[in-house]
């Protein structure tokens, strides 16, 4: 999904966001799972809207496309966000249905407060909600100083000054920050877990259990490594591990 995880209720970002996020998932040079197949569903297109806004119904159309044309097993990355006063029962029903069909959801926690107050970060029990951290701080180690926290966050991943693909040429690079980049890293990790632990499902194109993938990612995460510059508000001290 193209979009920006941000505190604003309606998203209006256009540019390199989708390309940069996709490259972190499975790009040749920057991808976590660079052998995974990637399908881009651009559901948000504010640049082409006269009022420069997007709607949750646009995202629903994107999910509908995945339902009708997606191949299993699959990870669905939702790298956009809106506050809960734009809540949608339809959006919740669709994501719950898709989880029941075996789609693994990875969602950006957002960049503005408590992830439980945002969509899609508060959506599903089996979904993996990702906050962003600055890794390798010389003084403090892995640091969470921005972005959403709270009990709805599943874990954190690197998301500060991430070098990734740009859009100006085939060799262009950009540096990006935010929970979208962190979620992309975890989406790539989910793809690696599926390939390593469920090779028969990959070969046979059969669905996996999303909760099993979430449990595996959380189980292999590095704990007690994060310094919370602001209150964690119930978020776990857990950093993604994408290694073997």
N, C-alpha and C positions, 0 to 999 in steps of 0.2 A: 504494500500500500504506500502510495506517495503521500506525504503529509508531514506536519511538524508537531511534535509533542510540545505543547505550550500551554500557559495558563489561560489564554484567551478562549472564549467559548466557541468562536467560529474562526476557522483557520484561514490565513491569507498569505501563506508563504509559497513562493514559486522559485524555481531555480534548480540548484544542484542537490537538493535534499534527498530525493529518491535515488539518484545515482550514487551518492556517497554512502547511503545506508545499504543499498544493494551490494556495493563493493565490499563492505565489511562482512556481509553474510557469506558471499561466495566468489568474490573477485579473484582474478588470477594472481594479482600481486598482494592484495590486502585482505583477502577473504579468509575467514576462519575455516570454512568448509569449501575449499576452492574446487572440489570435484562435484559439488551438489548442483543440480539443475535449478535454475532460478526463473520464476515466472513473475513478471511485473504486471500488477493490476493497478493502473492509475485511476483511482476513484474520485480524487479531489483535484479540482482544476480551477482554483480561484482566479488564476491569471486570465482565464477566458470568461469569467463571470462579470457582468456589468457592475455589480455591487461589490466585487472582490471578496466574496464569502463562499463557504462550503456548508453542506448540511449532512447530518447523519444519514439521511436517505441516500446520499451519494455513496457513502461507505457501504450501506446495505446493498446497493446495486453491485458494488465490487465483490462483496461476499457471495452474492447470488451467482456471480460469474464463476467463483471458485467452486461452489456447490455443483454447478452444472458441467464444468469443464476441468476441474482439478483432478490430478492423479494422486493415488495413495502409494506409500505413506507420505504425508506432507506436513510441513511446518508453515503456519500462517503468521506472518509478522505484521502487527498493527503498530505502526510508528507514527501515530497521531493522537490527539487528545482533545477532550472538551470537559468542562465542569459538569457536575451532576445536575445542575438546574436545566441542563439540556438532556436529561436522562431519557432513555428510549426502551420501552418494554420489548418492542420489536427487535431492537439490536441485541438485547439480552437473549431473547428467544432464539434468534438465529445463531448466535455464537454457542449457546448451550446445545442446540441441535447439531451443529458442526462438530463439537467436541464428542457428542455421542456417536458420530460417524467416524471418529478417529483422527480428526484434524488437531494438531498440536498448536495451541495458540501461545505466542510470545508477544508481550505488550509493553510498550514504553510506559514507565510509571508517571511521566510528566515532569515538568520543571518548575512547579510553583507552590507546593505545600504538602498536603496529605494525599497520597495516592488513592485512598478510599473515597475521596471526594471528586474523583475524576473518572471519566470513561476514556479508554477501555480498561484502565488499570484496576477497576473494582468489579469486573464483569463475572468471572467464572472461577469455580473452585479449582479446576485443573489447569487453568491458564498460568503462565509464568510471567510475573510482573517484575520488570527490571528497572532499578534505579541506577544512577551513574556515579562513578567514583573517579578521582584522580589517583592513578596508581604510581607508586614509587616516589612519593614525596621525600626529599632528602632528610627532613626532620621528623616527619610524623608517620611515614609509611603510606598506606592507602587511605585516602581522605575523602569523606563525603561532606561537601560544603554547600552544595546547591542541589536543586532537583527535589523531587518528591520523596518522602520517606513514609513511615507509618506501617501498620500491621499488614496492609495489603501487598506490600513489596515482598517478593519471594527471595531476591538476592540482588547483588550489585555487580556491575561489570565496568571495565574501563570506558569512560565517555568524555574525557577532557582532552582537547587538542589532539583528536584522532586524525591521523593522516589517511586520506582515502581518495578515491577517484573523483576527478572533476568532470566538467562537461565541455570545456573549450576545445579539447582535442583528445586523441586516443592515449596521450601520455600525460594529460593535465592532472594535477593533484590539488586538493584543498585540505584545509584543517578545520574540523568541525567539533562541536561540543554539544552534549545533551543526552537525554535518556534514549533518544532514538538510536544513537550510535551504540549505546550499551545494550539495548534490546537486540540490535542486529548481531552483536557478538554472541549473545545467548541463542539467537535463532540458528546461527551457524553451529554452535555447540550442540543444539538439539539435533541438527542434521547429522553430526558426527556420531552422536549417541545412537541414533536410529540405524545408521550404517554399520556400526560396530556390534551392537547388541541384538539387532533384529534383521540380519542379512536376508533371511528367507522372505520376510515381508517386503523388503526392497526388491528382491528378484521377482516375487509373485505379484507385486503392486497391490498388497493388501494392507489395511489400516493397522495402526498400533494403538495401544491404550495411552491416551495423553497423560493420565496420572502416573503411569510407569515412567514415562520420559521425564516428567517433572521431578519425580522422586529420585531418579538417577542423577539428574543435574544438581539437585540440592545435596544429594549424598556425596558427590565428588567435590563440592565447593570447598574453598578454603575458609575456615572459620577463625574468628578472633584476630582479624588482621586489619580491621577498619577503625580509623579514628573519625568520630562524628563531630565535625566542627559545629554543627547545630544538633538539636535533639533528634535522636533516631525515631522517637515517638512510636516505638514498638517494632521498628524495622529490624530484621536480623543482621547480625555482624557476619556476613557471608559474602564471599567474593567468588565469582564463577571460575571454574577450572576447565579448560578445554583440552588439556593434554590427554594422553592415553591412560 
